[in-house]
Amino acid sequence: ILRSEDLISFYQNPRVLGLAEVMNFPAVSHTDEDMLQKIYDANRLGKSIDGHAAGLSEQQLDVYLSAGIKTDHECTTAEEAKERLRKGMYLMIREGTVAKDLINLIPVINEKNSRRCLFVTDDRHLDDIVSEGSIDHNVRLSIETGVPPITAIQMATINAAECFGLKEHGAIAPGYKADFLLLDDLDSVILHSVFKDGKLMVQNNRLLNYPADEKQVITDGLKHSVQFHEITGDDFAIPFKNEFANIIEITPNSLITKHSIEPVTLNHDGLFQFSEHVDHLKLAVIERHHMTKQVGLGIVKGLGLKSGAIATTVAHDSHNLIIAGTNDQDMLLAAKEIKKMQGGLTVIQNGEILASLPLPIAGLMSECNYMDVVHSLKHIDEALLKLGANRHFNPFLTLAFLALPVIPEIKLTVQGLFSVSEFRHIPIEASKSVDLN
C-alpha cells in the first residue's frame, strides 16, 4: 500500500504531473484521513488529480468532484459522458486494446463541449500500437465517425496539454516547446514528419534520430519479483455444497464484467469442473510478491477457451499471477512457466507450452527489442487460436483486468471474489434465490 508519505517526495520530479487515478471512492466518500492527505498534497503543490469514476452514481460523482477530482476515463455510455461534461469534468475518451469506448462516446462531442474532451488509450498492447498506432489511432477513428479533423486534433493536443497543465506544450508558437508533426492530409492523419524539441526525429515512417542508449541498472529485486509457494492441484480445488455459483461474466471489449448466478458442472467429489457447453472456466489469482500463499479462486464466463490454460503477471493493479484454464494440470504448468520466466504471458495446452513472452523486469517489462516482443505476441495470438479463445477481444488484457476490484460488477483478488457494488468479498457458492437486482 502506498501511503501519502510514500508519495510526497515524487512530486519533486518534474516528470510527475500529479496524483494518478484515484480509484478508492469509498475512501474519498468516508473522508479517509490518508486519502484526503494525498488529495491535499497534490492540490497544495499545484498538481493534477486524475480520476477513475467507474460505476459511480450522479450523487457519488458530486462527492468525487468536491474533492477536486476533475477527470475520468471510465465512461462507457453516452449518458455517463454527458453527465461528466455537465458537471465540468474533463471527459477522457478511451480506445485501448480491451476497452473500446470511443464509438459509444464520440456522438456526445460537439463544437460547444469538445474543448473539455481528450483521448486516452489506458492499456494498449504493443502489437496494436505497431499496427494501428496510439492516440493517432483515436484521432483517425474519430474522423471516420464524423468528427471534424481540426476538432479531433485539438482533442489530442491542446486539450490534453491544458488538462494536465503542460504550459509549454499544445501550440506551435513562441515560448512553446517545438514538439509537432506534419501530416500528408488531415483526413487520414498519416504522419509525414515528427519533430521533438525542434529536431526532426521521424520522416516517412523512418526513425532518423534516436537518443543515445543509457545503461539502466536493473536491481535483483526487480528481476526476481515473482515469488510464490509450490502450487498443487489442491490450491485450485473449488468445492460446492449446491450447484450454483457467483460467476464473473466478461463483456467483450470492455473492462466492466457482469455478476451472474448460474448452475455449474461438478465432478463426483463435488468439485467444480470446466464446462465447454456454458463456457465456465476456472480462474485463480496467486499472490506473488510476499510469499503469503494466498490463492483466490473464481469462475469466469466468456473467455471461450476449449482447452488448456493461459496465465500472466500483468494483472492490474497488484499484478499478481492470474490464471484461467480448463484443467488443473495445465494451470499448474502455467504457474511453473511463469515462475521460471519470472513473469510474463504463457499459453499451455495438454501439458505443452505453446507460446510464452518473458517479462522478467518486475513481471511486467521485457528486456528485448520491441519488435522481438511483437514477434512473441504474434506467436501467443496463434497459440490462443489453438485453445479456441474468443477472437473478438484480447484474452490476455481482458484477463489482466479481471483482478482489478474497482471496476463493476465483480472481480477476483487473492482474497477471493469481490463485489464492486457492495465493496466486499463474496463466496463463490451462491443461492439460486439471490436477486442481483
N, C-alpha and C positions, 0 to 999 in steps of 0.2 A: 504494500500500500504506500503510495506517495502522499505524504502529508504536506501541509503548507510550508513548513520549514525546509522540506526537501526541495521545493520548487523555487524558493525565493532567489537563490544565487544564480539560477539560469537566466533570469531577466536581465542580467548584466551583459549577456551575449547579444551582440547586435543582430544576430540571425533569429533570435527568439522574438516573435511578433506578439505573443500573448498566451493566454490560457486556453488550451485546446479542448474542444468537445466536452462540455460539462454534461455528463451523462446521468449523474445520480440525482434525478429530480426529487425523490423523497428527502434527500439531504438538504436540498435547497428549500423545499417546502417546509420542512420541520426545523429550519434555521440551525442546522448542524454547525457547531462552532468552527470546526476546521474547514468545512466547505465555504462558509462565509468569509473566513480569513483568506482563502485562496482567491475568492472573487474580489475582496477588498484590496489585496496586494496588487492584483492586476489593474484595478481601477486607479489606485494610488499612483502607480508607475506609468499610467497612460497607455497601457497595453490593451489589445483587443481581447474579448472574451467570446469564444466560439461556442455555438450551441449544438444541441443534439436533442431535439424535441419529439422523438418518435412516440406516437400514440398518446400525446398529451391532449386533454380536453381544452376548450377555449378558456375556461377558468384557470386551469393549470398553466396554460401558456401565459396568462396575465402575471402569475407568480414568477414565472421564469423571466419575463421582460422586466418586472420590477426589480429583479436582482441585477439588471444591467446586461443581460444576455440578448444580443441583437441579431444573431444569425442562426439559420437552421438549414441543414442539408438532408433532412429525413422526410420531407414531404413526398407523398406518393400519389396524391389526388389533387385535382384542380381546386377543390374546395379548401383543402388544407393550405394550398399555395395562396389563395385569395385571403384567407384568414390571417396569414402571417404578413402579407403586404398591407392589409388594412390596419394592422397593429404597428406598422412602421419598422418591421424587421427587414433584413436583407434576405431575399429568397435565393438559396443556392440550388441550382438545378443540376441534379446528378445523373450522369450516364457513365456507368462503370462496366466491369466485366459481369458482375452479378446484378447489381441494382440498376435497372434501366428505366428511369423515371421521366426522361426528357419528353417523350411523346405525350405522356399524360399531363405534364405541367405546362408545356410551351403554349397551348391555347390561351392561357391566362395573360400572357405578355402582350402589352400594348404600348403605344407611344407615351402614355402618361405614367406608366409604372416601370418601364424597362430599366430605368437607371438605378432601381433598387434590386436588380437581378444580376446574378453572375453564375458561371459554370463551375462545377467540380466533377471529379471522377470518383473520389472516395477510394475505391480499390479497383485497380485495373491491372490485369496480368500483362507481363512483358510482351508476350506474343501478340496480344491485341494492340499494344502501343506500337509495335513494329509494323503490323499490317494495316492498322486503321489510324493511329495517331492518338493523341491525348485530348487536351482541350480543343485543339483544332478539329477533331472529330465531332465534338459537341457543336462547334460553330457550323460546320458543314451540314450536320443533321438538322439544325435549327433552320438554316436557309432552305433546305429541302422541304420543310414543313410550312414555309411561307413567311418566316421572319425576315425583314429587310436585312441585307448583308451588313450595312453600317450598324444597325442595332445589335446584331449578333456579335460583331467585332467589338463594339462598345462593352457588351456584357463580359467578354473575355479579357478586356484590357483595362480601360479606365475605371469601370465599375469595381473590379476586383482590387485595383490599386487604392481606390478611395475607401472601400470597405475595411481594408486591413491597414490603412494609414501609411501606405507606401508613397510618401510625398514626392519622392524623386522618380517615380515611375508613372506610367499611364498616359503620357503625352510625348509628342515629338516637338520639343520647344526648348529654348534656352533655359538652363537651370535644371533640366531633367536628364536622367541617365539615357544615353543613346542606345537603348535596347529596343530594337524594332525589326520588322521583317518586310520584305517586298513580295507581293503576290503577282501571279500571272493574270489573274482576274478575280473579281470579288465573289462570284457565284461558286466557283469550285474550290476556292481557298487552297490552291496549290502553292506551296512555299517555293519561291524562287531563290531568295537570299535571306539570311538571318544575320543580324548584327548584334553583338554583345559588347557593351561599353565602347561603342564606336568602331569595333573591329569586325570585319567580315569573317564569320565563323563557318557558315554553310552556304554553298551555292550549287544550284542544280542537283540537289539531293546528295551532295558530296561534302564531307567534313573537311574544311581547309585548315583550321587551327584547332588544336586540342591542348588543354592545359597540361603542362609537364606533370608526369606521374609523381605523386608524393608518396613516399613509403609510409604505409599505415601500419601501426603496431597493433596487432590483434592479440589481446591477452588470452591466457589459457582459460580464464573464466568464461570468456565469450565463445571459445571454441569447444568447450566441454560443458555445455549447459543442459544437455538432455540427460537427466539422471532420474531413473525410476526403478522401483523394485522389480524382481523377477516375476513376470506376468505368467499366470497359469490359466487354464480353462475355467477354474472356479471364479476368477476375477470377472468373467463375462457372463456368469450364470444369472438369469432373471427368473426367479420362482414366482408362481401365481397360485392364489387360492381360488380365484374365479377366472373367467376368460377375458375380462375387459381391461383395457389399458388406456392411459393417457398417452396420446400419440403426438409427436411433432410432425406436422404435415407441411411440406415445402410448398411455397408459392413460387413458381418459375420466374426467374429474373427479378426477384425481389428479396429483400432481407427479412421481410415480415413472414412469419410462419403462422399456421393455423393450429389451434388446440382442438384435436379431435378425440373422441372416445369411441373405440372400436373393439370388437372381439378379436383376439389374436390366436395364432396356432400354438398349441402346447404339445410337447412330447410326452411319453408315458411317465416321466418323472415330474410332470407339471412345470417344466421349464419352457420359456419362450423359444420358439424356433422360427427361422426365416420362412416367409411365405411369398413366393413369386406372384401368386394369383392376386393378392391385395397389396403387393409392394411394401411389405413390412420388413425392414432391416434392423439389425441390432446396431446400437450406437454407444460408443464408450469415450469418455474423456478422462485421461490419465494425468495426474499431477506430475510434472517433470522438472520442477525447479528445486524442491526441498526434500525429496525422498519421503513424502508424507504417507505414501501408499494409498492415497485417495483415488478411487475409481468411481466416476459417476456413470450410470447406465441408463439408457432410454431406448425408445423405438422410434424410428424415423420412417416416414412415408413420402415417396416422391422422387428418390434418387434413381430408381429404376434399375439398380444392379440385378442381374440374373445369376451371377456367381461371383466368387472372390471377395476381396476387401480393398478399401482404399484408406490411406492414413496420411496425416500431415501435422506438422508442428506450427503451421501458420493458422492459428485459431484465436481470433480476437476475443477479448483484449489481453487475456492472461497468457495466450499462446502455449497452452498445454497441448499434449498429444491427443488428437481426436481421430477416432477410427470408426468407419462404417463398414459392415460386412454381412455376408450371407451365412458365414460359418465361423466357429471359434478358431479352427486351425489356421485359416488364412488371416484372421485378425491377429493371432499370436505371432505369425511370421511377419506381419506388417509392423508390429511393435518392435520386434527384434531388428528388422531392417532399419527402422527409424533410429533406434539406439546406436546401431552400428555406424550409420551415416552422421550421427549427432545432429539430427534434424533434417527436415525436407519433406518431400512428397514421395509416395510409393504406391504402386498398383500390384496386387497379388491375385493369382488365380490358381487353384488346385495345387497349392504348395510351391508355386513357382513365382519368382519376382519378374513380372513382365516389364516394368519400367520404374525408374526412380530418378529423382532430382535431389542430390545432396544440398543442404543449406546449413553448413556447419558453423556459420557465424551467428551465434545466439539462436540457432534453429530457425533462422529467418532469412539469412542472406547467403548468397553464393560467393565463392572465391574465383569463379570462372568469368571469362569474357561473356558479354551479354548475348552474343549470337550463339555461344555454346549452350547457354540457358534456354534460349528459344528452341534450339535443336532438341534438347531434352524434353521440353514441354510438348513438342510435336510427338515424340515417342509416347509420352504419357497420354496424350489425346487418342493416339492409335490403340493403346492398351485399354483405355476406358471403353472403347467401342467393343472390344472382345468381351468385356464384362456386361455389356448391354446397357450401359449408363444412358440416362436421358440426354438426348442430343440438343435439347432446346435451351440449355443453360450450362454454365461451367460447374461441374460437380465439386471440384476442389475448393473454389472460392465460396460456393454455397455451403459446403461442409464447414469452412472456416468460421462462418457467421452463426452456425448453429450453437456455438458456445458463448455467444455474446448476450448476457442476460439483461439488456436494456432496450431490446427491440421486440415488440409484441410478436406473437402472443405467448410463446413457450419456447424455452431453450434448455440446454443441458450444461451443467457445470460439474466440477469434481465432487460437489456435494449432492448431485442428483438433478432431477427435473426442476425447472424454475418457472413459475407462472409470473409473467411480467405484470399483468394487470393486478394480481393480488400481491405482487412483490414478496413472494415467499416460495420456498421449496415445497413440492408436492410429490406424493408417491407415484411410482409407475403404475401400480394397480389402481383401477378405478371402479366405481359402482356404475352400473348401467343406468341408474336413475338420476345421475348427476346432470344438472341443467347448466350448460356452458353459457347460456344467455343471461 
